Amino acid sequence: MSVATTIRHEPLLLRHPANPILSAKDWPYSINSVFNAGATLLADGSTLLLCRVEDRRGLSHLCAARSRNGVDNWQIDKEPTLMPSPREYPEEIWGIEDPRITFVPELQQYVVTYTSYSRGGPGVSLALTKDFRSFERYGVIMPPDDKDSALLPRRIDGCWALIHRPMTPLGSHMWISYSPDLRYWGRHRLMLEARRGAWWDANKIGLSPPPIETSRGWLVFYHGVRHTPSGCLYRLGLALFDLENPAKCLVRGDSWIFGPEADYERHGDVDDVVFPCGYTMDPDGDGLNIYYGAADCSIALARSSVRSLVDWLDANGSSERRRAQDL
């Protein structure tokens, strides 16, 4: 019997007993579903979720929900916070989706990257905001077919760094690109490949929440998709990247750490999906609140800690050399 079959996997992410914490029934206006929310802590310590809201046409917009404790008593904007603007931004004609939020100290603003959807497919768009009331849109910065993006919170060698997931004939892998001004991007580098064969992340992968800066490196949650006879199965994995060269993967977890188990994750508009787009960190710098879309129908919350995630990678991760042998 192999070592892998004898390991007992303790849960690294603990579901909140109040799950799901937000669904369509909570919304102040008529919608189909709410899911895949970016998250951040505001200056007053409250939590803001920038939620993907799908209307009854099937098109998505973004709407903010605020809570003092990040769990309940959500104050939801009475109307959409950020709507598609196809006249000025034709790449948004079929909606905007899946935001990730990065607070950038140098700019003293929040950078929101999101998927803009049009006839050409999904692309990456970017906007800046100080208050989630008004936004400065930069428009599309990565053309279709591209999505699953987030900005690192500080410059790397003088340039901004963006993680994203272009779709190419060679596969759906995670890339990183660099920019002097957030508008023009280059130095594109492949940073993590989808594995091949029977692996849980063999078909396509993509960034989940924005990377977490730790003393050991950039801690990255990513989603992996496995095709099954009953459809796609979305689960969550971990990897660690070099702090000053984030294209360099230091350690990658061999197994997934979080997958659809609860009924609200297994059954919905899209079955068998857990899809985090945001997290907040406790004042101790260790505890994490991870907000994830469940079955494309609701938003749920799981608790974890940076320390336990890094320890798990040390025990269950593969180095660059060993990973190359697995591909």
VOMINU-18394 format. One record per residue (C-alpha): residue number from 1; residue in three letters; z, x, y. Coordinates in Angstrom, 2 decimals. Layout:
+-----+------+---------+---------+---------+
| pos | code |      c3 |      c1 |      c2 |
+-----+------+---------+---------+---------+
| NUM |  ALA |       Z |       X |       Y |
...
+-----+------+---------+---------+---------+
***
This chain:
+-----+------+---------+---------+---------+
| pos | code |      c3 |      c1 |      c2 |
+-----+------+---------+---------+---------+
|   1 |  MET |    0.00 |    0.00 |    0.00 |
|   2 |  SER |   -0.97 |    1.40 |    3.40 |
|   3 |  VAL |    1.50 |    2.05 |    6.19 |
|   4 |  ALA |   -0.25 |   -0.57 |    8.36 |
|   5 |  THR |    0.54 |   -3.34 |    5.87 |
|   6 |  THR |    4.23 |   -2.50 |    5.70 |
|   7 |  ILE |    4.99 |   -2.37 |    9.44 |
|   8 |  ARG |    6.92 |   -5.34 |   10.82 |
|   9 |  HIS |    5.64 |   -6.18 |   14.28 |
|  10 |  GLU |    8.38 |   -7.38 |   16.63 |
|  11 |  PRO |    7.08 |   -9.50 |   19.51 |
|  12 |  LEU |    6.46 |   -7.51 |   22.68 |
|  13 |  LEU |    5.73 |  -10.58 |   24.80 |
|  14 |  LEU |    8.21 |  -13.46 |   24.64 |
|  15 |  ARG |    6.92 |  -16.90 |   25.54 |
|  16 |  HIS |    8.93 |  -18.80 |   28.13 |
|  17 |  PRO |   10.58 |  -21.95 |   26.73 |
|  18 |  ALA |    9.17 |  -24.00 |   29.65 |
|  19 |  ASN |    5.55 |  -23.26 |   28.64 |
|  20 |  PRO |    3.05 |  -24.30 |   29.73 |
|  21 |  ILE |    4.37 |  -23.92 |   33.27 |
|  22 |  LEU |    1.33 |  -25.42 |   35.04 |
|  23 |  SER |   -1.35 |  -27.86 |   33.92 |
|  24 |  ALA |   -3.75 |  -30.39 |   35.42 |
|  25 |  LYS |   -1.04 |  -33.06 |   35.61 |
|  26 |  ASP |    0.81 |  -30.93 |   38.20 |
|  27 |  TRP |   -2.13 |  -30.76 |   40.60 |
|  28 |  PRO |   -2.10 |  -32.69 |   43.89 |
|  29 |  TYR |   -5.78 |  -33.57 |   43.55 |
|  30 |  SER |   -8.03 |  -34.59 |   40.67 |
|  31 |  ILE |   -9.12 |  -31.71 |   38.40 |
|  32 |  ASN |  -10.12 |  -31.06 |   34.80 |
|  33 |  SER |   -7.98 |  -28.00 |   34.05 |
|  34 |  VAL |   -6.15 |  -24.99 |   35.49 |
|  35 |  PHE |   -5.90 |  -21.55 |   33.89 |
|  36 |  ASN |   -6.46 |  -17.77 |   34.31 |
|  37 |  ALA |   -4.33 |  -17.14 |   37.41 |
|  38 |  GLY |   -3.95 |  -13.95 |   39.38 |
|  39 |  ALA |   -0.34 |  -13.25 |   40.36 |
|  40 |  THR |    1.64 |  -11.35 |   42.98 |
|  41 |  LEU |    5.03 |  -11.21 |   44.63 |
|  42 |  LEU |    5.06 |  -12.16 |   48.30 |
|  43 |  ALA |    7.14 |  -10.46 |   50.97 |
|  44 |  ASP |    9.93 |  -13.04 |   50.64 |
|  45 |  GLY |   10.24 |  -12.38 |   46.90 |
|  46 |  SER |    8.55 |  -15.59 |   45.80 |
|  47 |  THR |    5.72 |  -15.66 |   43.29 |
|  48 |  LEU |    2.18 |  -16.68 |   44.17 |
|  49 |  LEU |   -0.35 |  -17.64 |   41.52 |
|  50 |  LEU |   -3.98 |  -17.86 |   42.56 |
|  51 |  CYS |   -5.20 |  -20.23 |   39.88 |
|  52 |  ARG |   -8.64 |  -20.87 |   38.53 |
|  53 |  VAL |   -9.14 |  -24.62 |   38.83 |
|  54 |  GLU |  -12.05 |  -26.30 |   37.07 |
|  55 |  ASP |  -13.15 |  -29.57 |   38.62 |
|  56 |  ARG |  -14.66 |  -32.51 |   36.78 |
|  57 |  ARG |  -18.17 |  -31.22 |   37.37 |
|  58 |  GLY |  -17.31 |  -28.06 |   35.41 |
|  59 |  LEU |  -17.34 |  -25.77 |   38.48 |
|  60 |  SER |  -14.33 |  -23.62 |   39.38 |
|  61 |  HIS |  -12.53 |  -22.75 |   42.61 |
|  62 |  LEU |   -9.24 |  -20.99 |   43.39 |
|  63 |  CYS |   -5.99 |  -22.67 |   44.40 |
|  64 |  ALA |   -2.61 |  -21.11 |   45.24 |
|  65 |  ALA |    0.73 |  -22.20 |   43.75 |
|  66 |  ARG |    4.03 |  -20.76 |   45.00 |
|  67 |  SER |    7.49 |  -20.68 |   43.38 |
|  68 |  ARG |   10.81 |  -19.12 |   44.33 |
|  69 |  ASN |   11.57 |  -18.10 |   40.73 |
|  70 |  GLY |    8.07 |  -17.83 |   39.28 |
|  71 |  VAL |    8.79 |  -20.48 |   36.65 |
|  72 |  ASP |    9.12 |  -23.96 |   38.14 |
|  73 |  ASN |    9.20 |  -26.04 |   41.34 |
|  74 |  TRP |    5.70 |  -24.90 |   42.20 |
|  75 |  GLN |    4.38 |  -25.73 |   45.65 |
|  76 |  ILE |    0.64 |  -26.17 |   45.17 |
|  77 |  ASP |   -1.85 |  -26.14 |   48.04 |
|  78 |  LYS |   -2.92 |  -29.71 |   48.77 |
|  79 |  GLU |   -6.57 |  -28.70 |   48.75 |
|  80 |  PRO |   -8.52 |  -25.73 |   47.33 |
|  81 |  THR |   -7.43 |  -22.38 |   48.72 |
|  82 |  LEU |  -10.74 |  -20.57 |   48.23 |
|  83 |  MET |  -13.87 |  -22.61 |   47.55 |
|  84 |  PRO |  -17.30 |  -21.34 |   46.57 |
|  85 |  SER |  -19.52 |  -20.86 |   49.60 |
|  86 |  PRO |  -23.04 |  -20.85 |   48.17 |
|  87 |  ARG |  -24.76 |  -21.09 |   51.56 |
|  88 |  GLU |  -23.34 |  -17.73 |   52.70 |
|  89 |  TYR |  -22.80 |  -16.34 |   49.19 |
|  90 |  PRO |  -25.48 |  -17.70 |   46.83 |
|  91 |  GLU |  -23.91 |  -15.80 |   43.94 |
|  92 |  GLU |  -21.16 |  -18.47 |   44.02 |
|  93 |  ILE |  -23.40 |  -21.49 |   43.50 |
|  94 |  TRP |  -21.82 |  -22.30 |   40.12 |
|  95 |  GLY |  -18.24 |  -21.50 |   41.11 |
|  96 |  ILE |  -15.68 |  -18.70 |   41.39 |
|  97 |  GLU |  -13.36 |  -17.77 |   38.54 |
|  98 |  ASP |  -10.62 |  -15.55 |   37.06 |
|  99 |  PRO |   -9.06 |  -13.79 |   40.09 |
| 100 |  ARG |   -7.02 |  -10.60 |   39.90 |
| 101 |  ILE |   -4.75 |   -9.63 |   42.82 |
| 102 |  THR |   -3.83 |   -6.10 |   43.90 |
| 103 |  PHE |   -1.55 |   -5.44 |   46.87 |
| 104 |  VAL |   -2.84 |   -2.27 |   48.59 |
| 105 |  PRO |   -0.15 |   -0.56 |   50.71 |
| 106 |  GLU |   -2.72 |    1.49 |   52.66 |
| 107 |  LEU |   -4.43 |   -1.69 |   53.84 |
| 108 |  GLN |   -1.29 |   -3.83 |   53.99 |
| 109 |  GLN |   -3.42 |   -6.54 |   52.42 |
| 110 |  TYR |   -4.03 |   -8.15 |   49.07 |
| 111 |  VAL |   -7.37 |   -7.39 |   47.46 |
| 112 |  VAL |   -8.64 |  -10.25 |   45.30 |
| 113 |  THR |  -11.46 |   -9.58 |   42.89 |
| 114 |  TYR |  -12.98 |  -12.54 |   41.12 |
| 115 |  THR |  -16.01 |  -13.64 |   39.12 |
| 116 |  SER |  -18.76 |  -15.31 |   41.11 |
| 117 |  TYR |  -21.08 |  -17.39 |   38.95 |
| 118 |  SER |  -24.72 |  -18.19 |   39.65 |
| 119 |  ARG |  -28.11 |  -18.57 |   38.00 |
| 120 |  GLY |  -28.17 |  -14.82 |   37.49 |
| 121 |  GLY |  -24.92 |  -14.93 |   35.53 |
| 122 |  PRO |  -21.37 |  -13.78 |   36.35 |
| 123 |  GLY |  -20.86 |  -11.02 |   38.93 |
| 124 |  VAL |  -17.87 |   -9.34 |   40.57 |
| 125 |  SER |  -16.93 |  -10.39 |   44.11 |
| 126 |  LEU |  -14.15 |   -9.16 |   46.39 |
| 127 |  ALA |  -12.09 |  -10.61 |   49.24 |
| 128 |  LEU |   -9.15 |   -9.41 |   51.35 |
| 129 |  THR |   -6.26 |  -11.53 |   52.55 |
| 130 |  LYS |   -2.87 |  -11.10 |   54.20 |
| 131 |  ASP |   -1.51 |  -14.58 |   53.62 |
| 132 |  PHE |   -3.69 |  -16.42 |   51.06 |
| 133 |  ARG |   -4.65 |  -18.80 |   53.85 |
| 134 |  SER |   -7.63 |  -16.94 |   55.29 |
| 135 |  PHE |   -9.90 |  -14.51 |   53.46 |
| 136 |  GLU |  -12.36 |  -11.81 |   54.44 |
| 137 |  ARG |  -15.10 |  -11.97 |   51.83 |
| 138 |  TYR |  -17.10 |   -8.88 |   50.93 |
| 139 |  GLY |  -19.40 |  -10.85 |   48.63 |
| 140 |  VAL |  -20.71 |   -9.59 |   45.32 |
| 141 |  ILE |  -19.97 |   -5.90 |   44.68 |
| 142 |  MET |  -21.08 |   -5.68 |   41.03 |
| 143 |  PRO |  -24.17 |   -7.72 |   40.14 |
| 144 |  PRO |  -24.55 |   -9.80 |   36.98 |
| 145 |  ASP |  -23.79 |   -9.57 |   34.19 |
| 146 |  ASP |  -20.30 |   -8.27 |   35.10 |
| 147 |  LYS |  -16.73 |   -9.61 |   35.24 |
| 148 |  ASP |  -13.05 |   -8.89 |   34.33 |
| 149 |  SER |  -12.39 |   -6.71 |   37.37 |
| 150 |  ALA |   -9.38 |   -5.38 |   39.27 |
| 151 |  LEU |   -8.80 |   -2.76 |   41.94 |
| 152 |  LEU |   -6.33 |    0.08 |   41.52 |
| 153 |  PRO |   -3.70 |   -0.05 |   44.31 |
| 154 |  ARG |   -4.34 |    3.45 |   45.65 |
| 155 |  ARG |   -7.24 |    5.81 |   46.11 |
| 156 |  ILE |   -8.20 |    8.32 |   43.42 |
| 157 |  ASP |   -9.53 |   11.58 |   44.92 |
| 158 |  GLY |  -10.14 |    9.77 |   48.21 |
| 159 |  CYS |  -11.99 |    6.79 |   46.73 |
| 160 |  TRP |  -11.08 |    3.29 |   45.67 |
| 161 |  ALA |  -11.34 |    2.64 |   41.94 |
| 162 |  LEU |  -12.44 |   -0.62 |   40.32 |
| 163 |  ILE |  -12.22 |   -1.50 |   36.64 |
| 164 |  HIS |  -14.82 |   -4.01 |   35.47 |
| 165 |  ARG |  -16.76 |   -5.13 |   32.40 |
| 166 |  PRO |  -20.56 |   -5.05 |   32.59 |
| 167 |  MET |  -22.54 |   -6.64 |   29.76 |
| 168 |  THR |  -25.32 |   -4.37 |   28.49 |
| 169 |  PRO |  -27.58 |   -4.34 |   25.45 |
| 170 |  LEU |  -25.24 |   -1.66 |   24.08 |
| 171 |  GLY |  -22.18 |   -3.91 |   24.22 |
| 172 |  SER |  -19.34 |   -5.28 |   26.34 |
| 173 |  HIS |  -17.11 |   -2.37 |   27.29 |
| 174 |  MET |  -14.72 |   -1.49 |   30.14 |
| 175 |  TRP |  -16.04 |    0.70 |   32.95 |
| 176 |  ILE |  -14.58 |    2.20 |   36.12 |
| 177 |  SER |  -16.45 |    2.74 |   39.40 |
| 178 |  TYR |  -15.54 |    4.36 |   42.72 |
| 179 |  SER |  -16.14 |    3.51 |   46.38 |
| 180 |  PRO |  -15.32 |    5.00 |   49.80 |
| 181 |  ASP |  -15.15 |    1.60 |   51.50 |
| 182 |  LEU |  -14.81 |   -1.23 |   48.90 |
| 183 |  ARG |  -18.44 |   -2.21 |   49.54 |
| 184 |  TYR |  -20.65 |    0.43 |   47.98 |
| 185 |  TRP |  -19.86 |    1.58 |   44.45 |
| 186 |  GLY |  -20.97 |    4.49 |   42.33 |
| 187 |  ARG |  -19.74 |    7.20 |   39.91 |
| 188 |  HIS |  -19.74 |    4.58 |   37.14 |
| 189 |  ARG |  -17.89 |    5.74 |   34.04 |
| 190 |  LEU |  -17.29 |    4.15 |   30.65 |
| 191 |  MET |  -13.51 |    4.08 |   30.11 |
| 192 |  LEU |  -12.90 |    2.02 |   26.95 |
| 193 |  GLU |  -15.32 |    0.84 |   24.27 |
| 194 |  ALA |  -15.14 |   -2.22 |   22.07 |
| 195 |  ARG |  -14.64 |   -1.02 |   18.52 |
| 196 |  ARG |  -17.06 |   -1.77 |   15.71 |
| 197 |  GLY |  -16.80 |   -3.43 |   12.34 |
| 198 |  ALA |  -13.78 |   -5.50 |   11.34 |
| 199 |  TRP |  -11.42 |   -4.48 |   14.15 |
| 200 |  TRP |   -9.69 |   -7.21 |   16.16 |
| 201 |  ASP |  -11.45 |   -5.94 |   19.32 |
| 202 |  ALA |  -14.82 |   -5.17 |   17.73 |
| 203 |  ASN |  -17.16 |   -7.43 |   19.67 |
| 204 |  LYS |  -16.20 |   -7.30 |   23.33 |
| 205 |  ILE |  -13.28 |   -6.23 |   25.44 |
| 206 |  GLY |  -12.28 |   -6.64 |   29.07 |
| 207 |  LEU |   -9.46 |   -5.94 |   31.50 |
| 208 |  SER |   -6.70 |   -8.54 |   31.61 |
| 209 |  PRO |   -4.18 |   -8.13 |   34.51 |
| 210 |  PRO |   -4.53 |   -5.25 |   36.98 |
| 211 |  PRO |   -3.31 |   -1.88 |   35.63 |
| 212 |  ILE |    0.38 |   -1.00 |   35.93 |
| 213 |  GLU |    1.16 |    2.45 |   37.32 |
| 214 |  THR |    3.85 |    4.22 |   35.27 |
| 215 |  SER |    5.08 |    7.81 |   35.11 |
| 216 |  ARG |    3.09 |    8.19 |   31.89 |
| 217 |  GLY |   -0.18 |    6.78 |   33.17 |
| 218 |  TRP |   -1.97 |    3.54 |   33.99 |
| 219 |  LEU |   -0.75 |    0.94 |   31.49 |
| 220 |  VAL |   -3.58 |   -1.50 |   30.78 |
| 221 |  PHE |   -3.56 |   -4.85 |   29.03 |
| 222 |  TYR |   -7.01 |   -5.71 |   27.76 |
| 223 |  HIS |   -8.38 |   -8.65 |   25.82 |
| 224 |  GLY |  -10.39 |   -8.27 |   22.67 |
| 225 |  VAL |  -12.66 |  -10.91 |   21.20 |
| 226 |  ARG |  -13.31 |  -11.33 |   17.51 |
| 227 |  HIS |  -16.03 |  -13.69 |   16.29 |
| 228 |  THR |  -14.90 |  -15.90 |   13.43 |
| 229 |  PRO |  -16.65 |  -18.74 |   11.52 |
| 230 |  SER |  -14.70 |  -21.24 |   13.67 |
| 231 |  GLY |  -15.39 |  -19.53 |   17.01 |
| 232 |  CYS |  -14.14 |  -16.67 |   19.19 |
| 233 |  LEU |  -10.52 |  -15.50 |   19.01 |
| 234 |  TYR |   -9.02 |  -13.90 |   22.16 |
| 235 |  ARG |   -6.05 |  -11.56 |   21.76 |
| 236 |  LEU |   -4.33 |   -8.90 |   23.82 |
| 237 |  GLY |   -4.12 |   -5.14 |   23.34 |
| 238 |  LEU |   -2.73 |   -2.09 |   25.15 |
| 239 |  ALA |   -4.01 |    1.28 |   26.30 |
| 240 |  LEU |   -2.79 |    4.08 |   28.58 |
| 241 |  PHE |   -5.01 |    6.02 |   31.00 |
| 242 |  ASP |   -4.55 |    9.23 |   32.96 |
| 243 |  LEU |   -3.02 |    8.72 |   36.43 |
| 244 |  GLU |   -5.45 |   10.95 |   38.33 |
| 245 |  ASN |   -8.44 |   10.46 |   36.06 |
| 246 |  PRO |   -8.22 |    6.80 |   35.03 |
| 247 |  ALA |  -11.51 |    7.00 |   33.13 |
| 248 |  LYS |   -9.63 |    9.10 |   30.55 |
| 249 |  CYS |   -7.90 |    7.08 |   27.84 |
| 250 |  LEU |   -4.75 |    8.82 |   26.59 |
| 251 |  VAL |   -3.58 |    6.35 |   23.95 |
| 252 |  ARG |   -4.98 |    3.08 |   22.61 |
| 253 |  GLY |   -3.05 |    0.62 |   20.49 |
| 254 |  ASP |   -4.47 |    0.10 |   17.03 |
| 255 |  SER |   -3.40 |   -3.53 |   16.63 |
| 256 |  TRP |   -3.25 |   -6.49 |   18.97 |
| 257 |  ILE |    0.14 |   -7.31 |   20.53 |
| 258 |  PHE |   -0.24 |  -10.96 |   21.55 |
| 259 |  GLY |   -2.45 |  -13.74 |   20.27 |
| 260 |  PRO |   -2.73 |  -17.54 |   20.25 |
| 261 |  GLU |    0.06 |  -19.07 |   18.17 |
| 262 |  ALA |    1.57 |  -22.00 |   20.10 |
| 263 |  ASP |   -0.22 |  -25.34 |   20.04 |
| 264 |  TYR |   -1.09 |  -25.12 |   23.76 |
| 265 |  GLU |   -2.82 |  -21.77 |   23.04 |
| 266 |  ARG |   -4.60 |  -22.87 |   19.85 |
| 267 |  HIS |   -6.03 |  -26.17 |   21.06 |
| 268 |  GLY |   -7.67 |  -27.01 |   24.39 |
| 269 |  ASP |  -11.03 |  -26.91 |   26.15 |
| 270 |  VAL |  -11.56 |  -23.53 |   24.44 |
| 271 |  ASP |   -9.44 |  -23.08 |   21.33 |
| 272 |  ASP |   -7.57 |  -19.89 |   20.42 |
| 273 |  VAL |   -7.41 |  -18.18 |   23.80 |
| 274 |  VAL |   -4.62 |  -16.27 |   25.56 |
| 275 |  PHE |   -6.02 |  -14.72 |   28.74 |
| 276 |  PRO |   -3.70 |  -13.00 |   31.26 |
| 277 |  CYS |   -5.02 |  -12.28 |   34.75 |
| 278 |  GLY |   -1.77 |  -11.44 |   36.55 |
| 279 |  TYR |    1.79 |  -10.19 |   36.33 |
| 280 |  THR |    4.81 |   -9.65 |   38.56 |
| 281 |  MET |    7.42 |   -6.95 |   38.12 |
| 282 |  ASP |   11.20 |   -7.30 |   38.37 |
| 283 |  PRO |   13.12 |   -5.28 |   41.01 |
| 284 |  ASP |   14.23 |   -2.88 |   38.26 |
| 285 |  GLY |   10.64 |   -1.69 |   37.86 |
| 286 |  ASP |   10.67 |   -2.55 |   34.16 |
| 287 |  GLY |   10.73 |   -6.30 |   33.50 |
| 288 |  LEU |    7.38 |   -8.09 |   33.59 |
| 289 |  ASN |    6.36 |  -11.71 |   34.03 |
| 290 |  ILE |    2.88 |  -12.06 |   32.52 |
| 291 |  TYR |    0.91 |  -15.16 |   33.48 |
| 292 |  TYR |   -1.87 |  -16.20 |   31.16 |
| 293 |  GLY |   -4.39 |  -18.93 |   30.63 |
| 294 |  ALA |   -3.87 |  -20.89 |   27.42 |
| 295 |  ALA |   -6.90 |  -22.43 |   25.69 |
| 296 |  ASP |   -8.59 |  -22.79 |   29.12 |
| 297 |  CYS |   -6.31 |  -25.78 |   29.82 |
| 298 |  SER |   -3.02 |  -24.53 |   31.27 |
| 299 |  ILE |   -1.04 |  -21.57 |   32.60 |
| 300 |  ALA |    1.80 |  -20.09 |   30.55 |
| 301 |  LEU |    4.34 |  -17.31 |   31.04 |
| 302 |  ALA |    5.54 |  -14.49 |   28.80 |
| 303 |  ARG |    8.22 |  -11.87 |   29.42 |
| 304 |  SER |    7.99 |   -8.19 |   28.52 |
| 305 |  SER |    9.03 |   -4.77 |   29.78 |
| 306 |  VAL |    7.14 |   -1.61 |   30.68 |
| 307 |  ARG |    9.48 |    0.53 |   28.61 |
| 308 |  SER |    8.98 |   -1.47 |   25.43 |
| 309 |  LEU |    5.20 |   -1.50 |   25.87 |
| 310 |  VAL |    4.97 |    2.28 |   26.35 |
| 311 |  ASP |    7.33 |    2.86 |   23.41 |
| 312 |  TRP |    5.11 |    0.63 |   21.27 |
| 313 |  LEU |    2.04 |    2.63 |   22.24 |
| 314 |  ASP |    3.80 |    5.87 |   21.28 |
| 315 |  ALA |    4.52 |    4.41 |   17.84 |
| 316 |  ASN |    1.30 |    2.48 |   17.25 |
| 317 |  GLY |   -1.40 |    4.15 |   19.33 |
| 318 |  SER |   -4.38 |    6.34 |   18.54 |
| 319 |  SER |   -5.33 |    9.48 |   20.44 |
| 320 |  GLU |   -8.86 |   10.10 |   21.71 |
| 321 |  ARG |   -9.77 |   12.21 |   18.69 |
| 322 |  ARG |   -8.56 |    9.74 |   16.09 |
| 323 |  ARG |  -10.12 |    6.80 |   17.93 |
| 324 |  ALA |  -13.53 |    8.51 |   17.89 |
| 325 |  GLN |  -13.30 |    8.64 |   14.11 |
| 326 |  ASP |  -12.62 |    4.89 |   13.95 |
| 327 |  LEU |  -15.64 |    3.88 |   16.05 |
+-----+------+---------+---------+---------+
***
